[in-house]
Amino acid sequence: MNVRVSESLNEEAERLDAADPLAHVRKRFVLPAGQIYMESTCLGPLTSSVSAAVREAVDVQWGRRLIDGWWEDGWWEAPARAGDKIGRLLGAAPGQVVVSDSTTVQLFNALVAASRLRPGRKVILSVTTQFPTARYITDSAARMLDLTVRRVPPAEIERYLRADGEAIGVLLHEPVDFRTGELYDLAGLTRAAHAAGCVTVWDLCHAAGIVPVDLDANDVDMAVGCTYKYLCGGPGSPAFIYVGGRHQNVFDQPLPGWNGHEYPFGMRDTYQGAPSIARARIGTPPIISMIALEAALDAYDAVDMRQVRQRSLSLTGFFMTCAEELLTGTAASVATPREPQRRAGHVAVCHGDAPKIVQELRDNGVAADHRPPDLMRFGLHPLYTTHREVYAAVCTLRDLVV
Ligand SMILES: *Cc1c(COP(=O)(O)O)cnc(C)c1O
């Protein structure tokens, strides 16, 4: 490699890290020694506050107070508390996000509830790039409701909405392509869907904690997302669901569980949904995971999403600069769009031997992941990834692909 190029990239990395206003947050994370961890696209790392919170929840709350924990330790309100913390990151006012169940379950809930808000419209519109679990849920929901699913390339959504909008009840979409990291225009697509009279459901798994989505300002109807990727809630931490205030008292919950009843302790024979976001709750929440999630979200305290976005763009942009200098002429190429407004939190690199190279990267201290057939994903987390790590990761990659 050209020594002059590598020296100037190294200096650039140091300069960018030194000027980083979020640098102090990295200390909150428990990062693996000797490894550059770039797999927040799958599972975010532990934050140090989680260990103590979980120990206290188990030993003191459950161990000593047992059932009184539901009230004395605030277990009952934990889904709403964690929801509000996440809501701040999503541009949602308090009382519109709740944490409950898995993304897959809440996708089903949101999609069916949204379809029921547009009776008579027979089409669910989604994208050809849809995430697998969302795809399976969409197909099943459509069979149950006697609807048709139409999947179009992301670039064609607006055209379909204009041409066939009156048949479409729901637009179900992901603002970030989970493979390439391409970022779509959530605001513009939500406006276009509303102009056609459709309800919007957004799957925010690769956006939450990374890109500002401004759900309230954009008038989004419903959204769901996981908490174990960039939000670092831990393996299998429960998902979140956002229901815009105007729908909370009218949406017809397809999984009407006692936790979402207006009188959950009334033991009534018929379901009467709570007139609030609580209606999106289903059954008894997993409290230990909830407590871990709440503690993990502390890493975002006092962090503004605009700062997060700025830092994220700096990391992905620097990755691409390094790739242009170091990977040009190799068999590896960046698959993520170069324009800032079209990229989110990870950079995808395309190579015919991606699975093998991901394994070799790991053997050489860089944890990235592979998505079939030929993509490697590098998740750059604005709260702990450094530009020096980005530079080191691209250098390691270069040594493996030349
Ligand atoms: C990770 C991810 C999911 C995960 O669903 P789970 O029910 O949590 O397993 C769903 N949708 C998208 C777009 C994802 O990236």
The ligand as an ORCA input file, in Angstrom:
! r2SCAN-3c Opt
* xyz 0 1
  C     -33.441     -7.440     12.710
  C     -34.716     -7.182     11.976
  C     -35.926     -7.756     12.402
  C     -35.903     -8.716     13.553
  O     -37.108     -9.283     13.934
  P     -37.143    -10.103     15.312
  O     -38.549    -10.436     15.531
  O     -36.544     -9.220     16.361
  O     -36.275    -11.308     15.147
  C     -37.095     -7.383     11.747
  N     -37.063     -6.525     10.700
  C     -35.893     -5.982     10.249
  C     -35.908     -5.034      9.096
  C     -34.699     -6.310     10.870
  O     -33.554     -5.788     10.425
*
